[in-house]
Amino acid sequence: MNPKAKIERRQRIRYIIRTRISGTAQKPRMSVFRSNNDIYVQLIDDDHGQTLAAASSTDKGIKTQKGTKSEKSKLVGQAIAQKAGILGLKEIVFDRSGYLYHGRVKALADGAREGGLKF
């Protein structure tokens, strides 16, 4: 598949997903961004346009860990669950941002579930 077409396809999927889901202060949207090397996640309140919490594989505690990208993604999921717990959040809406639900995205979701988040 042409790389440009692949990016455009993901953007179309992403826009369709965003029309259907939205986060609130009580149930924020957990948005995922996956680059070639790292993974980033944010808890977003769409009503006020605020990021409530964020975690990534570039954070100090996670970057120093050894392991595969999927293992680090699981750690990122656990980290965001811990930050959500501090804010008193237990439920979220998962926004995979057009990425397929497997590999690193699935590992991140599993880590967040292990940390106590429900979605």
VENPE-V371486 format. One record per residue. PSI is psi in degrees with one decimal (999 if undefined). OMEGA is omega as a letter, one per 20 degrees, with the letter a starting at -180 (NA if undefined). Layout:
# VENPE-V371486
PSI;OMEGA
PSI;OMEGA
This chain:
# VENPE-V371486
140.4;r
130.2;a
-37.5;r
-40.6;r
-35.3;r
-43.2;r
-43.4;r
-37.7;r
-44.4;r
-38.6;r
-42.2;r
-45.5;r
-42.8;a
-44.0;a
-37.8;r
-44.0;r
-43.2;a
-24.7;r
-21.7;a
-26.0;a
153.2;a
149.1;a
151.5;r
179.1;r
-33.7;r
-29.9;a
80.9;a
163.0;r
129.3;r
103.6;a
134.6;a
135.7;r
129.5;a
118.4;r
-176.1;a
-35.3;a
-29.2;a
170.4;r
139.4;a
145.8;r
142.8;r
146.2;r
118.7;a
132.8;r
103.1;a
-23.0;r
-39.8;a
-3.7;r
38.7;a
145.1;r
120.4;a
-38.6;r
156.3;r
152.1;r
154.1;r
167.7;r
-2.5;r
-2.8;r
150.4;a
-48.9;a
-29.3;a
-36.7;a
-32.4;a
-14.5;r
144.7;r
149.1;r
177.8;a
171.7;r
-33.3;r
-39.4;r
-39.4;r
-34.4;r
-38.7;r
-39.1;r
-37.1;r
-41.1;r
-41.3;r
-37.4;r
-42.6;a
-33.1;r
-38.6;r
-43.6;r
-36.4;r
-37.1;r
-38.0;r
-36.3;r
-7.4;r
23.0;a
134.4;r
-25.8;a
141.9;r
169.0;r
124.9;a
124.6;r
104.6;a
-1.8;r
36.1;r
-4.1;r
148.9;r
146.6;a
76.1;r
169.6;r
-127.8;a
-35.9;r
-41.8;r
-39.7;r
-40.1;r
-44.7;r
-41.7;r
-40.5;r
-39.2;r
-38.5;r
-40.0;r
-31.9;r
-10.5;r
2.3;r
146.4;r
133.4;r
999;NA
